[in-house]
Amino acid sequence: MKLGRELAELTAGLDTLYRNEAHSGGFLDREGLIPVAVADIAPRPLRDYGEARDAVIALRDRVPAEAESDLRRDYILEMCDSLLALLTTFEGEEISYADRLRRQIRVDTQMVEEPVLDAYRATIGEKLKEIGRSTGDTGADVRRWESEIRVPRDAVLDTLRRYTEIARERVSAAMFDMMDEWIEPGELRDVPFSAYCDYPGRRLLMNLDHPYTPHDLKHLACHEAFPGHLVHLALRERAVADGTMPLDGAQVVTSSASSALFEGIADNGLFFIDWVETPEDELAVALQRLRAALRCNAAWMLHAEKKPPEEVAVIIAEAGYQDVETTASQLGFLRHGLRAPFVYSYWCGDVAVHAIWKTVPKDRRGAFWRYLYGHMHTPKTLRDHWHG
């Protein structure tokens, strides 16, 4: 537990340094490096980023000899490297976007390749035919289908509340008893994302400037709440409190080695509770994954290829069967300095978790969930250390 406490205190100290810089004061800046901590952690006093770097290196160098398990050794080493890469960005030093992805998010993905995107499009086309919505023009068919089933703005929160109640029941029946937990849907506007889990305030904040289908809201109920972020954080809070998880498990650290698994667990929520039941559900999942992959590609175009945001929005809107205005609003998230690589956490995390999930037999699901939610992971540590 000693290394975990030191890592947590050092990360909290780095968060303090970051917050003390001049930022715009917008929603994402107020989040800081650690948007949520589910335990009280005293930040390590740090004079500047140079002292922070020396401290991270000193901690990293002790890990191989002091880590209490192979998993913890590998995880903390990856986390230390991601913090060092973050420090490089905070100091304004040169680091390529590819290196930020590799070191911060711990993924090698740059552009998601066309065969992967085409596989999603093929599923979309097949499901449109299956539900009698295909004319042969997939883009037009998707736009028409989503337009016809769109939830009226004044019904979004009530619809989301109903799905969240159902998701809570399914999680409690299959995974963990969460009937005493709740998160209340609320309104948010003029932000570059769709939804936000305010865990301390137990609010699921929805950006009502964006359009939603019932399938979008069903996905968000799982992603943000049950069995996604709300469940994940509640379990981590309990485990840190009772001493079964090291203190670093109390922190959500933005654009770090932990990010892909945090988002990947949430994006697999529908599968964990067996809530992909109809061809429409399968169509919606393929659309969600296509658009998540395209947001990775948009980030690469913006940060590695330096394409203008307006050009990228048009490209991604066409490829993802969306209107340019909604796409441009969502891409605003990608332009925030700290979060520039974070968008890869969604698609890459989804793929990393789902690749393991597909191998877990039904009688091992409980053990898998306890392992997945009960330990801090990166895509590599989950792949290397879960042995079925």
N, C-alpha and C positions, 0 to 999 in steps of 0.2 A: 504493500500500500504506500510505502514511502515515496517511490518514484511517481506514483499517481498524484500524490499531494503536491510534490514539487512541480510536476508538469502543470497542474491546475493553477497553482499560485503564480508560476511564471507566465502562463498564458493570460491570467487576469491582470498581471502587471503590464503585459504588452497591450492588452485592451485599454488600460488606463492611459498609456502613452498615446495610442491611436486617438482616443477620444479627446485628449488634450490638444490635438492639432486643430487648426481652423478648417471646418467643414461647412457645407452649405446649410446645415440644419434641417435638411429634408428627412423624410421618413427613413430612408435607408441609412443615412448618416447617423441618425439617432440610435440605430441598432448597434453600432459599434462592431468590434470584432466578435464579441460574445453577446448575441442578442438575448439569450436565455441562460440562466444558471439556476439549477434546482437545489442548490445548497449554498450556504454562506462560505465564501472563499476570500481570504485576505490576500489582496494583490501583493506580489513581491515588489518592493520598492525598486524602481529602475530609473536611473538618471536620464538615459537616452537610448536610442536604438543600438548604439555600439555596445553598451553594457548588456542590453537584452541579447544581442547576438552571442556575446561571450558566454552568457549564462545558458543559452540553449545548447551551445556546443559542449559546454562542460557537462550538462545533463546527458546529452546524447552519448558522450564518450564513456559514461558510467553504465549505460543501459545493458550492454552485453553481459557484464559481470554481476549485475544486481537485479535484473528482471526476474520476477517470480515464476514465469512460465515462458515457453517459446512464443505463444501468442502475444503476451504482453511485451516481450522483447521486440518482436516484429512491428507491433502496432506503435509503440512509443518511438521507435527509430523512424518510422514513416511520418509520425506526427511532428517530430523534431525537424525533419527535413522540410516539411510543409511550412513550419513556422519560420525557418531560415529563408525560404523563398518569399514568404510574406514580408519578412523584414527587408528584403532586397527591394520590394515594391514600395514599402513605406519610406525607405531611404532615398527613393528616386533613382536607384541604380539600374543599369541596363539588365533586362531579363526578357528573353523571347516569350511570346505567347505560348508556344509549344512547351517550353520549360515550365511555365506556370501551370499548364494542364498536367504535365507529367509529375511535377513535384508537389503542387498544392492539392490537386484533385486526385492524383495518383492514377491517371489514365493516359494511355497512349493515343486515344482517339483524337483526330484533328477534324477532318471532314468525314461525316458519316457517308459511306460509299453508296453509289446508286443502286447496286443490287439489294442492299438492305432496304432502301427507300422503296424500291420497286416491289419487294416482297410485301411491304405494308400496303402499297397501292393495289396489289393483286388481291389481298384479303378484302380490302375495301370494296373493290369491284365485285368480288364473289358475293359478299354479304348484301350489297345493294340489289343484286339479282335475286338473292334468296328472299328478300323482303318485298320484292316487286317494285323496286324504286330505280331500276336501271334503264337508261335510254341509250347507253353506250358512251356518253360524255360524262366521265367520272366526276370531273370538277363541278359541272353544272348540277349533277345529281346530288352530290354532297351538299352543295350550297342550298339546293331546294329542300332537301330532307331536313337539314338543320334549321332552316328558316321556318318550315312548317311545324316543327316540334318545339320551337324556342319557347322558353318559359317567360311570361310577361315580367317586366322588371319589378312590378309591385307584388309578384308572387314568388320571387327568387328566395327570399329568406324563409318563408314558410315551407317551401318545397325542400330547401336544404335542411331545415329543422326535421322534417319528416324522414328524410333519408338518414340523417344522423342518428335518429332514434332507432331506426331499423338496424343500422350498422352496429350500434352499441349492443343491441340484443344478439346479433349474430356473433360478435366478438366474445361476448360473455358466455354464449353457449358452446363455442368451439375453441376459444383460445385462453383468455384470461377474464376473470370476473371484473367487469368494469361498470356494473349497473349503478354504482355510487358516484361515478364520474360523469361530468357533463360539460359541454362547451356551447355557449349560446351564440347563434348567428347574429351578426351585426353588420352595419353598413360602413363602407369606406369608399372614398372617391379620389380621383386625381392621383393615382399611384400606378407605377409601371408593372403591376402584377395582378393576378386574379383574386387570390385569397391568401390569408395569413392566419396562422395559429398563434393567438395571444395566450400562451399557456398560463402565465401568472394571473391574468385577468379572466381566464376561462371564456374567451371570446373568439369566435371564428369570424374574422372580418372579411367581408366580401366586397370586391370592387364592383359596384353596380354600374360603372361606366361600360363594362364589358357585357356582351351577350352570352347567355348560357342555355344549353339544352338540358333536359332531365338527366341525360347521361353524364354531362359535365358535372352537375351537382352531385350525382351519385359518386363519381370519382373523387370529388373534392371532400365529400363527407368521409370517405375512407382515408384519403391522403392526409388531410389536416387533423382528423379526429380519431376515428375507430376503423382499423387498428393502426393508424399512422401516427402522426406527431403527438397527439394528446396521450395515447396509450404508451408510446415509446418513452416520452418524458415522465409520465406518471410512474412507470416501472423503474426507470433510472433513478428517480427521486427516492423511491422506496428502497432500492438496492444500495444507494449511497448511504442513506440514513441508517440502514441495518448493518452496514459494513461488508456487504457481499460484493460491492462494486467499488473500485478505487475512485478517489475524489474527482479525477478528470472526467469521469462519466457524468458528472453533474453539469458539464458545460456543452453548449452548442457553439461550435467555433466556425465562423463563416469562411468559406473558400479554403478549407483545410483538408487534411487526410481523412477526417471523419465525415465529410459532407456527402460523398456519394452514397454511403450506406444509410445515412439519415434520410435522404430523399428516396433511395431505392426501396427501403422498407415501406415507406409511405405509398410509393407508386405500385407496390404489389399488394396493397390492401384488399382490392377486389378479389384477387385470387386466393388470398389467405382465408377469406370467409366464404369462398365458393359463391360469389355473387356475380359471376359472368355466366348468365343463364340463357340468354336468347341471342339470335343472330344480330339484333340491334346492339346488344351489349358488346359482341365481338367486333362489330363495325366500329363502335365508339372507342374501344381499346386500340384498334389499329390506327384510327385517326389520331388519338392522343399520342401514341408512340411515334407516328410519322411527324407530327408537329413538334414533339420534343426533340427528335433527331434534327429536324430542320432548324430549330433554335440553336443547336450546337453549330450547325453550318453557318448560320447567320453570325454567330459570335466570331467564328474563324474569319469570315469575310470582313467583319468590322475591325478586328484587332490584329490579324495576321496579314490580310491582303489590303487593309486600309481602304476598303470601298466605302463610299458615302452611305450614311444610314438610309437615306431616301431610296437609293438604288437597291439596297439589301432588302428593305421592306417589300418592295415590288416583287423581287425574285422569290422571297419566302412566302408571300401571300399567294402567289400563283401556284407554287409547288405544294402548298398545304391546304389549298381550296378555301382560303379565307379572304376577307376583304382587307384592303391595304391599311385602312384606318386602325382596325383592331390589331393587326399584325405590328404596325408601327408603335402602337402603345405598349404592346408586350415586349418589343425589342428595346424599349427604353431602359428596362432592367439590366440589359447586357452592357450598357455604357457606363455603369457605376464602377469606379476604379477598383474597389475592394472585391466586387462581385463579378468582375470581367470574366473569370474562368468558371464561376459558380454554376452557370446554366448547364454545364456538362454533368453536374451531379445528378440531374434528373434522368436523362436518357441512359447514361453510363451506369448509374446506380440501379436503375430499373433492370437493365440487362444483367448486371452482375448478380443481383439477388435472384432474379428469375431463373438464371442458368442453374443455380444450386437448387432452388425450389422445385424445379421440374424433376430432380433426381430423388426427392424425399418421398418415401412411401408413406401412406396414410398413417400407419401405426408409429411412424417416427416424427410426425408433425409437431407434437407437443415438445419433444426434445429439441427439435430444430428451432422452434420459436423461443424456447428458454435460452438457447445458446445465442440466437441472433439478437434478441432484445437485451440479454443479460451481460453482453460483452461489447466493448468498443471495437469497431472493425473498420478496415478499408476493403476495397474490392479484392486485393491480394490476400489479406489475412483471412477473409471468409473463405476464399477458394482454397487456401493452403491448409487451414486448420479445422474446417468442418469435415468430419470423416464419416458422416452418415450413420 
